[in-house]
Amino acid sequence: MSGGGTDREETLRRFDEAVNMTAGELEEWLGTEESRGAGQTDGSGESVGHASGRRIVDLLRTKKPDLTDDDLAHMRKVVGYVHRHLAQRPEGDVTGTRWRHSLMNWGHDPSK
């Protein structure tokens, strides 16, 4: 079955639920030391989540009809990451934790 409209709409809906930061909020966050210090690096010095965050900013600024299959695949990856990470929520106040910072790199602020 091809990537029909229903799959596309489901991906967009799930992405909109998972990403609760605006492009501006995410872009500002990605400029912080806390953002750069969270997550695993891919060898380039930038964490995978930080690179994903930059891509998410672009996705949020792209008109929905202009999204490519590759964009939709990244959106599904973001949804999966956010859901897996939320299931690992630590106890107590998460405000200054690497857990929250890593999620924010992926466009989700659990404190919202």
Sequence and secondary structure as in RCSB ss.txt:
>XXXX:A:sequence
MSGGGTDREETLRRFDEAVNMTAGELEEWLGTEESRGAGQTDGSGESVGHASGRRIVDLLRTKKPDLTDDDLAHM
RKVVGYVHRHLAQRPEGDVTGTRWRHSLMNWGHDPSK
>XXXX:A:secstr
    HHHHHHHHHHHHHH  S HHHHHHHHTSHHHHTSS B SSSSBHHHHHHHHHHHHHTS GGG  HHHHHHH
HHHHHHHHHHHTT  SS  TT HHHHHHHHTT  TT 
